[in-house]
Amino acid sequence: MKLHADKPDANTITAYGDGWIAVNGERLGHSVVLASSGERIDWHCKAHDELGEEHFNSLLALMKAPPELVIFGSGKHLRFVRPALLQTLIKQRIGVETMDTQAACRTFNILAGEGRRVIAALLIESGGSEGPHP
């Protein structure tokens, strides 16, 4: 699916497909963390089973001000992580929403476009190579 930015100065997910996303037009085939404030880091996790507490704890250092919400894109399918992995975020009263990665991409664009302090932690699992979704 091709998506268009309302706010071109921030991270925007411009397209996605099976096993990849495009951020500001750059195609990525690996997991990534995006902040609405413009930060972007590679997320060193290739599969849902590899996720650990350190993956979620590292999100707090990404933005100058704590995010209101972390959107976790769990891959092709909706899969929740163990609540123990999210304890640091929960203790700081940061909301966490889990959805499949494509839904997380759409949600991130909407919330970032509204000026919300949001982080998208997107799990990109190796998959097919089909083109953009229309």
Backbone hydrogen bonds in HBPLUS format (Angstrom, degrees):
<---DONOR---> <-ACCEPTOR-->    atom                        ^
c    i                          cat <-CA-CA->   ^        H-A-AA   ^      H-
h    n   atom  resd res      DA  || num        DHA   H-A  angle D-A-AA Bond
n    s   type  num  typ     dist DA aas  dist angle  dist       angle   num
A0003-LEU N   A0014-THR O   2.75 MM  11  4.58 174.4  1.76 126.5 127.5     1
A0010-ALA N   A0007-LYS O   3.37 MM   3  6.15 173.9  2.37 126.5 127.9     2
A0024-ASN N   A0012-THR O   2.80 MM  12  5.43 158.2  1.84 169.6 169.9     3
A0014-THR N   A0022-ALA O   2.81 MM   8  5.47 137.8  1.99 136.6 148.7     4
A0022-ALA N   A0015-ALA O   2.80 MM   7  5.04 151.9  1.88 149.9 141.8     5
A0017-GLY N   A0020-TRP O   3.08 MM   3  5.43 168.2  2.09 143.8 141.4     6
A0020-TRP N   A0017-GLY O   3.47 MM   3  5.43 166.6  2.49 117.9 114.1     7
A0021-ILE N   A0028-LEU O   3.00 MM   7  5.43 153.9  2.07 150.7 159.0     8
A0028-LEU N   A0021-ILE O   2.67 MM   7  5.43 169.8  1.68 178.4 177.5     9
A0023-VAL N   A0026-GLU O   2.83 MM   3  5.14 151.4  1.91 144.6 140.9    10
A0026-GLU N   A0023-VAL O   2.94 MM   3  5.14 167.0  1.95 117.1 118.6    11
A0043-TRP N   A0031-SER O   3.01 MM  12  5.05 175.8  2.01 116.1 116.2    12
A0032-VAL N   A0122-LEU O   3.09 MM  90  5.43 149.3  2.18 144.9 152.8    13
A0122-LEU N   A0032-VAL O   2.85 MM  90  5.43 162.9  1.88 173.2 170.7    14
A0033-VAL N   A0041-ILE O   2.86 MM   8  5.35 163.1  1.89 164.4 167.1    15
A0041-ILE N   A0033-VAL O   3.02 MM   8  5.35 158.5  2.07 148.5 155.4    16
A0034-LEU N   A0120-ALA O   2.86 MM  86  5.15 159.3  1.90 147.6 153.6    17
A0120-ALA N   A0034-LEU O   2.80 MM  86  5.15 160.5  1.83 150.8 157.7    18
A0035-ALA N   A0039-GLU O   2.94 MM   4  5.16 153.9  2.01 157.8 152.4    19
A0038-GLY N   A0035-ALA O   3.00 MM   3  5.50 165.1  2.02 117.8 120.4    20
A0036-SER N   A0118-VAL O   2.90 MM  82  5.50 152.8  1.97 167.3 172.8    21
A0045-CYS N   A0043-TRP O   2.76 MM   2  5.75 128.3  2.02 115.9  99.6    22
A0050-GLU N   A0047-ALA O   3.00 MM   3  5.46 154.9  2.06 113.5 121.4    23
A0051-LEU N   A0048-HIS O   3.23 MM   3  5.67 162.9  2.26 113.5 118.5    24
A0055-HIS N   A0052-GLY O   3.01 MM   3  5.53 139.7  2.17 112.5 122.8    25
A0056-PHE N   A0053-GLU O   3.15 MM   3  5.52 125.9  2.46 105.9 118.0    26
A0057-ASN N   A0053-GLU O   2.91 MM   4  6.14 158.6  1.96 155.8 162.9    27
A0058-SER N   A0054-GLU O   3.11 MM   4  6.00 150.7  2.20 139.5 144.7    28
A0059-LEU N   A0056-PHE O   3.21 MM   3  5.51 154.3  2.27 106.1 113.6    29
A0060-LEU N   A0057-ASN O   3.32 MM   3  6.03 155.3  2.39 117.7 122.2    30
A0062-LEU N   A0059-LEU O   3.17 MM   3  5.44 161.3  2.21 109.9 115.6    31
A0068-GLU N   A0117-ARG O   2.75 MM  49  5.44 158.3  1.79 143.1 148.9    32
A0095-GLY N   A0068-GLU O   3.18 MM  27  6.30 151.4  2.27 147.2 140.6    33
A0119-ILE N   A0069-LEU O   3.05 MM  50  6.47 155.9  2.11 153.8 161.4    34
A0070-VAL N   A0095-GLY O   2.77 MM  25  6.11 151.9  1.84 147.6 156.2    35
A0097-GLU N   A0070-VAL O   2.93 MM  27  6.39 160.2  1.97 161.8 167.9    36
A0071-ILE N   A0119-ILE O   2.74 MM  48  6.11 169.3  1.75 166.0 169.3    37
A0121-ALA N   A0071-ILE O   2.84 MM  50  6.12 161.5  1.87 158.5 164.7    38
A0072-PHE N   A0097-GLU O   2.76 MM  25  6.04 170.7  1.77 169.0 171.9    39
A0099-MET N   A0072-PHE O   3.04 MM  27  6.38 159.3  2.09 167.0 167.4    40
A0073-GLY N   A0121-ALA O   2.85 MM  48  6.07 162.2  1.88 144.4 150.6    41
A0123-LEU N   A0073-GLY O   2.88 MM  50  5.66 165.7  1.90 147.6 152.4    42
A0074-SER N   A0099-MET O   2.91 MM  25  6.11 157.3  1.96 149.4 155.1    43
A0101-THR N   A0075-GLY O   2.87 MM  26  4.92 166.0  1.89 139.1 143.8    44
A0085-LEU N   A0082-ARG O   2.95 MM   3  5.75 152.5  2.03 126.2 132.5    45
A0086-LEU N   A0083-PRO O   2.98 MM   3  5.34 149.8  2.08 111.1 120.2    46
A0089-LEU N   A0086-LEU O   3.07 MM   3  5.48 118.2  2.47 110.4 124.5    47
A0090-ILE N   A0086-LEU O   2.96 MM   4  6.16 167.3  1.97 160.1 164.3    48
A0091-LYS N   A0087-GLN O   2.85 MM   4  5.93 164.2  1.87 154.2 157.8    49
A0092-GLN N   A0089-LEU O   3.12 MM   3  5.27 132.6  2.36  98.3 111.1    50
A0094-ILE N   A0089-LEU O   3.03 MM   5  5.28 167.0  2.05 148.3 148.1    51
A0093-ARG N   A0090-ILE O   2.90 MM   3  4.98 157.5  1.95 111.5 114.6    52
A0104-ALA N   A0100-ASP O   2.95 MM   4  6.19 154.1  2.01 152.9 161.4    53
A0105-CYS N   A0101-THR O   2.91 MM   4  6.16 146.6  2.03 147.4 155.5    54
A0106-ARG N   A0102-GLN O   3.27 MM   4  6.60 161.4  2.31 147.1 150.1    55
A0107-THR N   A0103-ALA O   2.95 MM   4  6.15 165.2  1.98 152.8 157.3    56
A0108-PHE N   A0104-ALA O   2.87 MM   4  5.93 161.8  1.90 148.0 153.0    57
A0109-ASN N   A0105-CYS O   3.16 MM   4  6.39 165.8  2.18 149.9 152.9    58
A0110-ILE N   A0106-ARG O   3.16 MM   4  6.45 158.6  2.21 148.5 154.0    59
A0111-LEU N   A0107-THR O   2.99 MM   4  6.22 175.5  1.99 161.3 161.7    60
A0112-ALA N   A0108-PHE O   2.81 MM   4  5.83 168.1  1.83 159.2 163.3    61
A0113-GLY N   A0109-ASN O   2.95 MM   4  5.85 151.4  2.04 137.3 145.6    62
A0114-GLU N   A0110-ILE O   3.13 MM   4  6.41 127.9  2.41 137.4 150.6    63
A0114-GLU N   A0111-LEU O   3.12 MM   3  5.08 135.6  2.33  94.7 107.1    64
A0116-ARG N   A0111-LEU O   3.11 MM   5  5.54 161.6  2.14 157.4 152.0    65
A0115-GLY N   A0112-ALA O   2.95 MM   3  5.10 158.0  2.00 107.0 113.4    66
